[in-house]
Amino acid sequence: MKKSLFTIFTLLLIVGCKNNTKTTSEAPVEKETTQATKYPSDVIPFMDKWKILLGDGTYVDDLVNFQKDDFFYVENDGKTDWVVYKTPNSGITSKTSSNTRTELGEKAHWIPETGGKLTGTLKVQHVSTTGNADISSAYSVVVGQIHSDEGHENEPLKIYYKKFPGHTKGSVFWNYEINTKGDNSGRWDYSTAVWGYDFSQVGDNATTSPAEPEDGIALGEEFSYEVNIYKGMMYLTFTSEGHETITFTKNLLKSDFATKAQIPQQIIDGYSSRRTVGVEREIAYAGEINYFKQGAYNQANIKTGSETYDGDIVKQYANGSYTEVWFKNATVGESTPPKN
């Protein structure tokens, strides 16, 4: 009897140990659920060459492993990671501008004689849906530019995207701002169309848009630009699948607008009724320090009749009063000899 009880006890002990072992081995293992943040510098690795001003006034000069929700971050469209630049119609901006921006500013500076090169592949996801159709800068965003850092601090290049409300297709164009001779009161921008309209095309009144451009670029449609400043010449190349590749050449060392007779009719029509139209210094931007900029420089503000909700960024984002630009590729560096 004692032997039988001992045997039963031993068997129960063995079974209990097996059950305990089984329970331990089947216990759920807690999985790592924290996903590492992907930064813009992980997608486009040239961020160490830039500083940035965001639409809420945040200024940062070290962009490696930096992002800020709702302004500068990474988004994936199901296939590709993109760097997002987003900014409201009204926020905090630089002391020399009334337009908000989430925009890179190149740390390196150069003169046209030594030059540099900037490229970008992007798609504009949104522009302000409010504004006056008869004001040139309404519904538009600058996605790349060259900015002077001395003298009048004018801009020899601004690359725009603009889409009127109700249109499917928008326009891509570039503006050249003269380096005004004398004071800067007579400054102006000359605009050249790439696809769609140039800057001068507006509606007949505040509520009537012009006809939709036939060869325009839609929101969400990719296009690329290359800005190559080589030995004082600016070479521009614009490409987009399904569109003709367009190229331009502009001398930055010798003005095309140094006399009254050289002022284009576009400028006379657009500016002369508002202010004096000046001429450019003969040597244009020769010897003047410049730098590149890239991102989303919103051209819609209260002056363009665009809704700003008293600067409330949350309300602006909720009601279409913002601009949003996505870049998947971009480079900045030394200039290269033109291909032809």
PyMOL commands that set and color helices and strands:
alter all, ss='L'
color gray80, all
select helices_A, chain A and resi 2-26+40-43+47-49+260-262+265-271+302-304+309-311+313-318
alter helices_A, ss='H'
color red, helices_A
select strands_A, chain A and resi 50-53+59-60+72-76+81-88+101-106+116-126+140-148+157-162+169-177+189-195+217-218+223-230+233-239+246-251+290-298+322-333
alter strands_A, ss='S'
color yellow, strands_A
deselect
rebuild
show_as cartoon
